[in-house]
Amino acid sequence: MKVLRQIGKFRNATLCIGLSWLAVFAGVRADVAPAGPPPDATGWTHETVARGIPHPWGIAWLPDGRALVTSREGSLHLVAGEVFEDVAMDELPGLHVGGQGGLLDIAIRPSAADGEVRVFLTLSTGTRSANRVSLMRGRFDGEAVRDIEEIFRVVPDKRGHQHFGSRLLWLPDGTVLMSIGDGGNPPLRIDDMLAREQAQNRRSHLGSVLRLTEDGEPAPGNPFLGREDALPEIWTWGHRNIQGLALDPESGRVWANEHGPRGGDELNLLESGGNYGWPVQTRGRDYRTGRAIGEARVPGMKQPRAVWSPAHAPSGLLYYTGDHFPAWRGSLLSGGLAARDIRRIELDAEGRVRRQERLRFPWRIREVAQGPDGHIYALTDETDGRLLRILPDAR
């Protein structure tokens, strides 16, 4: 009998494996189950490069190898040795600082044809009762950012200080992606709907990823160009609050991590025109009632590649291509605010998540980026914020 039971177990296991492979070959993916914190990563350490600015948010490297860092409070800083130096800026038109809003991301226009160093900034503008994300463009003359102008403004306006999104990512074709949050949690309303429902409204920029030219215009080839039922800047929609965007330079895949409420944080592979479900499809729960929001799977909506519950509270996202951690090359590194960690997400050749591990810190991690020296850097979200460098641990 014992032998027969073992044979039965083997046959059942073989059947399960066979069905799994059949699903793969048929192009079917099983639902992604929410996962808690992964095991700790080993073989790494960190050092503080510089510290002393309030709530750093974004970092971008200049052609000369120096880095510019934004502070959510509205200031810009240059990393010089082991300190942050203040950088002068022309006035930021309409800057409104409060809650999650303020001066947010920064990106440098790669290889501008005229040799100018163009700086792009996202920030919240307006007032507490009427605000939105704006995209600014200026030029860095080596000492200051001059000629700052607003080149794009999100519609509609919203109230409060939640869910601005605001990550920037340049694509190889010279266009830029900009993530926009859904506007906020209930009971916040915009017009005749809850703010979060704006993510399913293609006449609104809220809850979407936009694709723009460097002049702030809708990019050629956008999926809804010429449509009366959608804004032409929208590239993907159905998002809650994306704060990390990353590009795999070899495959061209674009990755995003986004906040879900009370768990349900997601890692998504973005595809032009895709609807990622929020708030119709989600693993999150309502903050006030604790009830599930929407369904785990809705036909026609894109499924996440990973779901984190309890909340990881994802921030900056990096696709790692450096040489300092050869075993990590080709992994995604997702910063965590609530979890105070960086999740290393190992991918297979098809972009499926193989395994995860975490790098734990005593601070909230706001941004993860790779410098021109190939090192991994992270910004901490604190009143005395710091820039960290991640290094192999030789011990």
N, C-alpha and C positions, 0 to 999 in steps of 0.2 A: 504493500500500500504506500509506503514511504517513497519508493521508487516511482510509482504511478503519479503521486502528487508532484514530485520534482519534474516529471515529464510534462505534466499539465501546466506547471508554472512556466517551463521553457517555451511550450507552444503558445501560451498567452503573450509572453514577452515578445516572441518572434512576430506574432500577429500585430502587436502594437507598433513595433519597429517598422514592419512592412507598411502599415497604414500611414505612419508618419512620413516615410519616404514617398508614398503615393501622393500625399498632400503636397509635398514639396514639388514633385514633378508636375503636379496639376496646377501649380501656382497658387495654392491655397495656404494661408498662414493661420495657425491657431491664434485665438485671442491672447493678448499679452496680459499675463496676470500681474497685478501690482506687487512690487517687491520692496522689502525693507532695506535697511543699510547693509551693504555688502561687506565682506571681510576686509581687514586692513591690508594696505599695500606695504611692502617692505623694500629696503634698499634705497631709500631716499632721505634727504634732510632738507632744511631750508635755511636761508639767511636773510636778514633785513637789509635791503639796499638803501632805502631812505624811509623816513617817517615824518609826520607832523602836519598833515593837511586834513581838514574835516571831510569825512565821507567821500573819499575818492571814488570815481565811477567808471571812467574810461581812460584808455591809454592808447597812444599811437606813436610810432617811431618816425622820426624825420629822416631825410636822405643821408644826413651826416651821422646817423646812429644814436643821436640823443632822442629822448622820449618826452612827449607832452602828456600831462595827466590832468583830467578835469576833476574839480570838486563840485559836488552837488550844490554846495552853497553859492556857486556862481563864479568861482575863480579858476584860473588856469596856471599850471605849474610845469617847470622844466626839471627833469631829473638830471642833476649835475653832481657826479660823485656820490656822496652819501647823504645828500640833502635835496629837498625840493626848493627850487627857486621860483619866486613869483614871476609870472609872465604878464606883461601889459596887454590889454585888449581894448579895442574900441568898444563902445557900449553894445551890449546884447539887447536888441530891440524887444521890449515887452517881457523880459525875463521875469518869471514868477516862481519864487522858491517857497515850498511848503510840502510837508509830508514826504511822499515819494517823488515829488517834482523838484525841478531846478535845472542846473546845467548837467547834462547827462553824458551821452557818448561823444566820441571824437574819432574822426577818420581823416587820413591824409590821402589826397588824390594821387595815385601812383603815376609816375612818369608823365606829368603834364607837358604838353608839347612845347609850350613857351618857356619851360624851365622854372616857372613859379611854383612855390610850395603852397598849394591850396588846402585850407583846413575846413573841414565840414563838422558842424556841431549840431547835436539835437538838444532841445531844451523845452521846458514847459513855459508857455507864454500866456498872458492874460491876467485874470483875477481868480480868487477862490470860487466865485460863482459862475465864471465863464472862462475856461482855459482849454488848452489843447497842446499838442506837440508841434513844434516848428523846426524846420531844417534851415540852418544858417550856413553861409559860405563866407570865408575870408581868406586872406593871404598872410603867411608868416614871412616877415622880412629878416629873420635871424634874431630879432629882439622882441617883437611884438606881433600880435595878430591885428591886421588893419583891414579897412574896407569891408566890415562885416555887414552882410545883407541877408534878409530872409528870402529864401528861394522856394520854400514850400510850406504850406500850412494845412494841418489836418482838419477835416470837417466830419461831424458837427462839433461845436463846443460842448463841454461837459462841466459839471460842478465837482468840487472836492479835489482831493490830492492823491488819487489812487490810479494805478494801472496805466502808466505812460508807455511801457515797452521801451522803444527808443534805441535798440541796437542797430548799428550800421555795418554793412558788409559789401565791399566792392567785388564785383564779378569780373571775370577776364574780358568781357566785351565792353568794359568801361561804364556799365550801369551800376547803380548802388541799390541794395536792398535796405529797407528801413522797417523795423517791426513796430507795430502800434497796438497798445493794450486796448481792452474792451471798454474802458472807462470807469469801472468800479463795481463794488459789490452791492447787492440789495441792502437797503431799500432804494438806493440811488436810481433815479429814472432820467431818461433823456427823451424828450417829447412824450410819446404815448407808450413807451416800453421801458422795461428794466434796462439799465445800461448794458448788462452782459448780453442781452438779446441783440445788441447792435452787431455782434460778431457774425450773425446770420443775415445781416442787412447789407447788401452790396452797394447801396446808395450811401453808405457810411464808410469812412476809412477805419473806424474803430474795430479792433479785433482782427486785424489783417497784417500781412506783410506787403509792403509797397515796393515797386521797382521803378526807379526814376533815372533820368539822365543827370549829368552833372550840373545842369541848369535847373533841376527840379521839375522837369516836364515828365509826362508819362513816357516810359521807355518803349521803343518800337518792339513789336512782338508780344506785348502784354496780352493776357488771355481775354480781356474784356474790352479791348479797344473797339470803339464804334458801337458799343451796346448801350441802349437807353436804360437798361435795368441795372447797370453797374458803373462804378467809377473807374476811369481808365487806368489809374495808378495801381489798382489792386492786382497782386500777383498770386497770393494765396489768402484764404479767409477761414473763419471759424476758429480763431485763436483767442485764448484768454489774456495772457500777458507774457509774451516772449521777451526774455532778457539775455538770450545767448544765440548767436548765429555763427556758423562756421562752414568753411568751404574745404572739401577734399579736392586739392588741385589736380590730382590724376584722373579721378572718375568724373569730376564736375558736380558731385553730389553736394547739396546744400542741406545742412543740419540745423535744427533749432531745438532749444529746450524751453519749456514754458511752465508757468505756475498753474497748478490746479488748487481749488479750495479744499482745505482739510484733507490733504493727500491728493492723489491723482495727478501729481506733476508728471509731465510727459517729455519724452525725447521723440522728435518727429523728423522724418526725411521729407523735405519740402519738394513738391512738384508743381510746376506752373498750373494755375487754375484749380488746385486742389482745395477741397473743403475739409477742414480738420475737426469739425464737429461741434465745437463749443457753442452754446451750452446744451445742445441736443444730445451729443455723444460725449461722455466723460465718465471717469471713475471718481470724480470729486463729490463732496458733500456740502450742503448749504451750511454756512457758518452759523446761522441763527437757529435752524431747525434740526441740523444733523442728518437730514434726509438726503438720499441720493439725488443727484441732479442728472436728468436725462438717462440714457441707456448706454451700456458698455459698447454696443456695436449697432450702427445704423447703416443700412445699405446705401452705397454711393459715397460714403464719407471715409476719409483716409484714417487708417489705424496707426497708433503710435508704435514705435519700435521698442520703447521701454516705458514703464509706468512706475513711479516711486510713491509709496505710501507706507509709513508716514512721510510727511513732506520733507523733501530735500531742499525745497525753495531754490530752484536753480537760478544761477546768475550767468556770468560770462561762460562762453563755450569755445573750445579750441580743438582743431584737428591737428594733431601733433605730427610734425615731419622732421624733427631734429635728430641729432646723433648722440646726445648725452645720455639718453635712455633708449638704446636700440630695441629692446623688447617692447617698448611702448609705441614705437613708430606705427602710424596708422590708426592710433586710438583717438577717441574723443575724450576730452577732459572738461568736465562740467563743474563749475563752481557752485558751492552751496551756502546759502545764507543761514537758514534755520539749522541745517545739519553741521555747519562749520567744517566743511570738508571740500575736497575735490574728488569727484567720482571719475575713475578711469574706466572707460567703456571700450572693451575690445570688440572689434568688428570682424566679420568674415568678408570674403571677396564680394559677396552679394549685398553687403550693408546690413546684415543681420547681427544682432547683439549676441556675442559668444559668452562673455563673462564680464563681471564688474568687480572692482575693488576700490577702496577709498583711502585718501590721504587726509588725515584728521589734523585740525588746527584749533588753537584757542580763540580764534577770531572768525567772524562772519566773512566769507569770501565773496567779493563783489564782481571781480573780473579775473579771467584767466587768458593769458596771451603768450605768444611766442615771439621773442625778440630776434633781431637780425643775427645775433650770435648763436641762435639755436636753443637758447635756454628757455625754460618755462618760467613765466612771471605771474604773480597774482597780486591783486589789490585787496586790502582788507577794508571792510565797511565799519568804521569806528570814528569817533571824534578826533582821534590822534592817528589817522590812517597811515598805513605803511605799504610799501612796495616790497614784495618778497621775491626771492629767486629760489627755484627748486633745483636741488643738486643731487647727484648720486651720493649715497652714503658709502664711503670706502671702508667702513668698519666691518 
